[in-house]
Amino acid sequence: MQLPQHHKPSKPSAATCCSSWIRRSPPPSPPHKKPGGGGGGGGGRSRYACRLVPLLVLTVYSVFTVLRIPSSNLVVTTADSERVERREDLEALKTHLPSNQNSLEARQETRSVASLPCSAFINGEAGYGEEGVLCCDRSHYRSDVCYLRGDVRTDPSTSSVLLYNAPRGSSSSPEKVRPYTRKFEPSIMSTIDEVTIHPVQGPYNASASAGDGGTLRRRCDVRHPRGVPAVVFSTGGYTGNVYHEFSDGLIPLFVTAQRFAGEVVFVVLEYHYWWVGRYGAVLERLTNYKIVDFRYDRRVHCFDEMIVGLRIHGELVVDPKLMPNGKSIKDFQALLHQGYSRASSSSSASPPVPLPLAPPSRPCPRPAKPKLLIFIRKQNRVLLNLPHVVTACRRAGFAPHVMNLRRQTPLPVIHAALASADAMVAVHGAAVTHFLFMRPGSVLLQIVPVGLDWAADAFYGKPAQQLGLEYLEYKVAPEESSLAAEYGLNSTVVRDPSVISSRGWWEMKKVYMDRQNVTVNIKRFGELLKAARTHLKNTTACAAKGTGAALR
């Protein structure tokens, strides 16, 4: 790299070096002796200077050049330095933090759209801009999610979405998404409607025709307000099973859409009127707009932002570390309580508030006999000695109530029963999902049939604990399972369920979920009831006084 003009030394000639140096030097001082040496004449000193000065100049020039080369990329002129300092001050002003404390955030704000991960747009971490965006995040094993920003228009006739003026440099090939959260199950995903996203590049030409080079855009029949995005998802698949309706649908919808605070439009594939009716109390707290039936609404809907697909964190889980605003499963439960509480009609304008824990200094007053609900099944995993279980619950100090749910049982009725209950007993199955309606500090006692240990813990045990419930398990012994009579007490099916489970989910389901009933040991079951009763005596968990009165 060349030195600046005013710093670049010129190499003096041998003939002029001495005279030049002497002319620029001050007049010589009177000679004096140095310790340990004799004084020399002025001519000797001049000759010595003529030899020393060129060597000194060349040495300084060489050292300067060597140091200049490796550090040339780090050298900043005064003007450049002033520009850098001003830029850092502006970034610090934008982020309201000193630049030396927030250098990472300042750099992230100035990153280009192309350098940001797609998840940053989906989660709302990239901010909003005018530049067009089309990206897909296919990294999660449960779901694919695509994000569009710009002139977005639906085309229901071809089950597609068009993004006009697609970003330059982006691929012109379409993206295909099945917006359902069970990507790991090809058999069920094949039943989900596919959405095709077409990026359309090129300028808009109002007079374009089929043979022209311009782009003729589809006319908007419904233009949604600026800043109100669409979220596209499917209610197909396992919809109809209450567990999957929450785990695969409602909770991922909450994870994806709650950050919009109602200013979002839901576009639904495989739309079911009964689903909207059953969960309308939840949906109306996530969106302020009418739901669009993507298949049968033939109008072209226009948006400036769209998310196709849903984010999912796991089974009945909202992970606050993955949420842009730190929301958790307790916030989802608060939304359920507001939606299904009988008092919600008089306070629908107030935001959902999680049911609190009473202060430790003021124990929650409970009735003499805590309310316990027993959820029963009729087709499989039936609790064969139910009368003995009810009696054991009474002996343990509970007031038991048997719940025989049907598909048409209204959710507000189930919510009212569980929100005022102290404990719930159920054999592993979809009905256990209703623990989402229970207050923190309540007890969930799950009866786990043979071969279902992992599913019971992963699907209900861990989520219940994250919600703040006291979780207890009764593990059915081999002799307590109806499989012992069918296959033999010492059979591999009964003694080593891992052999069957290794053949896949469907084989495991066929044996352990579809063909098994249970008979619990009342003495062993009674020990768990005593533990639940002790917990309830010590806990301070209760609903707010007004809420509890409204639900009982």
N, C-alpha and C positions, 0 to 999 in steps of 0.2 A: 504494500500500500504506500503511495507517495505521501511525503510529508506536506503539510501546508506550506504555501509559498513563502510565508514570512518566517518559517521555522527551518527551512531547508538550508543547511550550511553549504557554502561554496568552497571547494577544495583549493587552498592557496597554492601558487606555484612555488617552487623551491627558490626562485630568484627573488621573490618579493616578500616571502613570509617574514623574514627577519625585520626588514625595514618597515613593513606594515605594522607589525607588532610593536616596534619601538615607537612609531608615530602615535599610536593610540594609548600608549602607556604614559603615566605621569612622569615628570622629570625625575631622574634618579636621585635618591637621597644621598647625603654624604656617606661615604663608605665607613663601615665600622667592623671591628673584628667579631667573629662568632666564637664561642667557647670551643677550645680544642682545635682550632684551625687558624691559619694565617690569612691575612687580607690579601686579596688579589687585585690586580689592576682593573680599571674599567673596561679595557679591551677584552680581558679574559672573561669577564662576566657577560659581555655582549655576545662573544662567540658561544658561550655555554647556553645562553638564552636562545640563540638561533638554532641550536641543535635540539633543545628540549621542547620548544613551543610546537613545532610540527607534530612531534610524537604525542604531545598532550592533546592537541586538537583532534588528531585521528583516533586516539583512544576514546575521547568523549563521544565523538560521532559514532563509533562502532558500538559502544555500550548503548547509546540512545536508540540506534537502529535495532539492536537485538531485543531490547525491551519493547520496542514499538510493535514488532511483528506479531507476537502471540497475544498481545492485549489490544490489537487494533479494533477488534469487534466490540470491545468494551468501552472504547474511548468515545466520549460525547462532547461535541462542541458546546460552547457556552449557550448558544441559541437553542441547540437541541435540549440541553439540560433544563433550560427554562420552560420549554414546551412540555417535557416529561413531568416537571413539577406541577405545572398548571393542570395537565391531564389527570394526575393523581388527586389534586385538590378537587377537581370536578367530580371524579368518581367517589371520593369521600363524601362530598356534599350530597350526591345521589343516594347513597346508602346510609347517610346519617351516622357514619362511624369513621374514625380516623383511618386514613389510607393504610397505615402500617398495621392496623388491627383487622382490616377487612379487605386485604389485597385479593384474597381468593374470591370473595363475593363480587368485588369490582371487576375482576377479570371475567367472571361468569356472565355478568350483565352485558359485557361487550362482545360475547361470543356470537358468531354468526349462526343463523338458523340451521345451516347444514351440519354444524359441528355438535348440535345438541342431540342427545338420545331421544328416541321417540317417547319413552316413558315420561320425559320432562313435559312434553305437550299434553299427554293424556292426563297426567296428575295436576296440570295447571301450574307447573313450576317454571315454565318458559316465558310466562307473560303473554300479552296479546300484541300482535303486530299486524301490519298490512301485507307482509310478504306471504305468498301462497306456500302451503305446507301439505305434503302427503307423505305419510310414513306408517309403517306397521311394526308392532312389537310382537314377535312370534317366539320370544324366549321362554315364556312360561309353559309348563307342561299341561296346564289346565285350560288355557284360552289364548286365542289370537285377538289382538286389539289394534285397529287402525285409526289414525287421526287425520282429519282433513281440515284445512283452513283456506278460505277464499270464496269463490263463487260455487257453492255446492248445491246441486239440484237432484232430486230423486226422479227415477224413471221406473215406476211400479210395473209397467208393461213388460219390462225385461228383468225385473228384480235387481236393478242396478242403481248406482249413484254416480253422478258425473261431477268432476272437479274441473271447471273451466279456468283457462289461464294457469295451467299447472306450472309449478316452479321450473325454471330453466335448469337443464341438466338432469332432471329427474327422468326415470324410465317411463316410456310411453306404454309399456305393457300393463294390463289391468291387474289389480290386486283382488283376490278372492278370499272371502271370510265367511265362516259359519259362526254367527255370534251366539255361541252357547259355551258353557264353562266345563265341558267334559271332553276336551280335545283328546284325552288319552283313551277314550272309548270309541274306536272307529265305527262300531256297529250302531251306536246311538247317534253319533255325529252324522252318519249318512242319511238320517231322517230329518236333519235340520236344514231349512232353506238356506241357500247360499246367496250372499250378496256380492256382486261384482262392482268394483270401484274403477271407473274409467278416467284416467287423467287426460284432459283435452288441452293440447297446447296450441298456440297461435292466437292472433288477435281476433277480437269480436268483429264480425261483419254482418250488419243488420240485413243487408241485401243478398247475403250468400245463399247459394242454392246447392243442390247435390253435386253439381259439377265444378263449383268454384273452389278456390283454394282457401277461402276464409272459413270461419267457424260459425255455424248457425246454431244458436243456443235454444234450448227448449224454453218456451214461455213459462213464466212462473204463474201458477194458479193461486198459490198461497205463499206470500213472502213473510217469513217470520222476522220478528224484530231483531235488529242488530244487537249482537252480544248475547243472544239466546241460542245456545247450541242445541243440536239433536244428539240423543244417545239411542243407538239402534241395537236391539237385542231380541232374542227369541224366547217365547214361552212354550216351546215344544219339548222334545226329549222326555224327561221323567216328570214333567209337570202333571200333577194329579196325585203325586205322593207328597205329603206335607213336608217331609224332611227335605226332599229335593227342591220343593218350591221355595224354601228358605235358604238352604245351603247353596244351591246352584243358581237361584234367581234373585230373591229379594235382598239378601245380604250383599252379593256382588253388585247389585244395582245401587244399594246404599254406598258402597265403597267407591263406585265410579261417579255417582251423580250428586252426592250430598253437598259437595263443595260449591255447587251452583246456587244453593239456597233457594231452590224452587224455580229459578229462571233457566229452565231446560225443558225441552220437548222430548217425550218418549215416543220412539218409532218402533212398533212391535211387529215382529214376524210371527206367524202362526198364532194370531190373536184369538183369545178365548174370552167371550163375554162373562162367563162364570168366574174366570180368574180375576178380571177387573172388578167384578162385584164382590168377590170374597176378600180381596186385598185393597179395595178402593180406599179404605181408611188410612192405609200406609202410603199408597201411591200419591194421594192428594197432599201429603206432607213432604213429598220429594219433588213434585212438579206443580206449577201454577197453571198449566196448560192442558188442553184436551189431548188424550193419547191418540196417536195416528196409527191406524191399521195399514201396515205397509202393503199387504197383499190386495186388499179390496178398496182402499182409497186410491182412486185412479188419478187424482190430481197431482200436479208437480209441485212439491214443497221445496222452497228455497231457503237455505241457511248460509251463514258465513262461517260456521264451525260445526264439525260433526265428529262423534266418536262411534265407531262401529265395533261392537263387542263390549264385554264387561271385564273389569279387573276382579280377581279373586285371590284371597289370602290363604284359604284353607277351608276346613270343614266347620261351618258355623262360627267363623272367626273374622274379626276385624282387628288387624294388627296395627296399633297406633304408630309404630315405628315406620310403617309403610304408607301412612296417611299424611297428606301434606299439611293437615291441620291437627294431627294428633288424636283424631276421633278413635273410639274403641267400641267394642261390642255393647258396652253399657249405654253408649249414645244411641245405638240402634234400638236397644231395649226401651230407652226413654221414648223414642218415636212410636214404638208399639203401644206403650202405655197410654200415650196421648191419643193415638188413633182409636184404640178399642175401649178406653175408659168411658163409662156412661156419662161422666162429667165433662167430656171433651167438647160436647156441643156448646156448652156455655163459656168455654175458655179456649176455643179453637184458634184464637189469634195469638195466644201465648206460646212461646217456644217450648219444645219438649225438655223436661227436666228429669234427670235420673232419680229414681226413688232413693232417698237418703238412708244412711245408717243413723239410728238415734244416738245421741251423745252417751259415752260410757258412764257418765255420772248419773244418768237418768234412764235406768233400764226400761225397755219397752214392755208395757203391760200386755200380757198374753192371757187368753182364756185359760180356765182350769185344765181343759183338754184341748191341746193344739189340733188344728184341723189337718187331716191327712187325706189325700186323694189317691185312690187306687185305680189306675188305668188298665182296663182289661182288653184282651184280644179274643176274637171268635173263631178264626180259621187256622192259625198256626201260632206256635209259641204261646199256647194257652196255659194259663195258670190253673192247673187241674184241681188243686185243693184250696180254691179261693175262700170258701167259708171258714176254713181253719186260719187262713191268713188274716181275715177280717177280725176274727176273735183274738188273735195274737196282737193285733194293733190296739184293740180296746184294752187288753190286759197291760200293755205297755204305757197306757195313759193317753192314747190318741182318740180323737173323734173321727173314725174312718168314714169316707164317702166313696162309693164305687162309681167310676165314670165309664160309661159304655158309649164311646164316641162313634158317630156315624159321619159319612161324608158331608151330609147336609147340616150337621151341627154348626150353628153360627160361631164364628171365631170370637165375637164379643162375649158369648156365654162361656166359652172355655177360658177366655182371659179373665173374666170376673171370678170364676171359680179358683183359678190358680193364683191370681194376684192377691187373694185373701187367704190362701192356704199357707200352712207352715211346713208341709212335707208332701212329697209325691213318691209313689211306688209304682213301678212299671217294669214289665218284661221288655228286654231290648227290642226296639222297633220304632217305626216312624213317629208314633205318638209321643215318644220321649222328647221330641223336638219342642213340645210345648213348655219345657222348662224355661224357655225364653220369657215366659210371662211371669215367672216367680220372682219374689223379692230377694235382694241380696241377704244372705244369712239363712235362707230357708234350706231345706234338706231335699236332695234328690237321691233316692235309693233305687238303683237299677239292678234288676235280676238278670244275670248274664247266663244264657244257655251254653251248653257245651259247644266249643268250637268258635265262639264269637267274642273271645276276650279282647282281641285287638280292635275289632270294629266297635265294641261297646266303649272302650276307652277313647279311641280316636274321634269317633263321631259325637259322643255325648259327654264322656267323663271329663276330658280336658276342657272342652268349651264351657261346661257347667262351672268348673272351678274358675275359669277366667271371668265369668260373670259374677263371681262372689258367692256361689252356692256351696254348701257343705255336701260333698259327693261321697256316697257310700255304695259299695258293690256287694251283691250276694252272688257268688259264683256257684252255679249249679254243679253238683257232683255227678260223676258218671251214672251212679245208680238212681239219681233223681231225674234223669232224662228219659224220655220215651224211646230214644234211640237204643238204649240198652236192651229193651224188650224186642226191638226190631232186628238189631244186628248182633246182639250178644254183649254182655257186660265187658268181656275181655277182647272185643273186636277192635281192629285198628281204627274204625270210624269213631268209636267212643274213647279209646285210650290215647290215640295219637291223631288228633284232628289236623295236624300239620301236613299229613300225607294227602288228605283230601284238598286242603287249602292250596297245596302246591300245584294242583291241576287247574287253578284259576278261580276267579270270583264266581262265575256262574255255577261251577261244580260245587263250590262251597255253599253257595246260596241254596242250591237244590236240596242239599242234605241237611244243613244245620239251620237254615232259616225257614224253609218251606215244609219240612217233614218232622219238626221237633216240637214237643210240648214238655212242660216241666211240672214237677211236684216238689216244692221246697220242704226242707227239714225245718219244722216249726221251732224247734229248740234253737237251732243255729240262726234262724231268721230272727228270732226274738232277741238275740244278743245285739244284732244290728239295730233293732228298734229301740233298745235301751240306750245305745250309743247316740242315736238320733235324738231321743228325748233329753238326754244329758246336754247335748249341744244346744238344743232350743232353750233349755233353762238358763244357760250361760250367755247366750247371744243377746246382743242389743239391737238386732236388725228388725226393722219394722217399717211399714209404709207411713207416710205423713198421715196425721190424724184424720184430716178431711178426706184424703184418698181412700184410706182404709174404710171409713164409714160409707163411702160411696160404693165400694165394691162388695161389701158384705151383705 
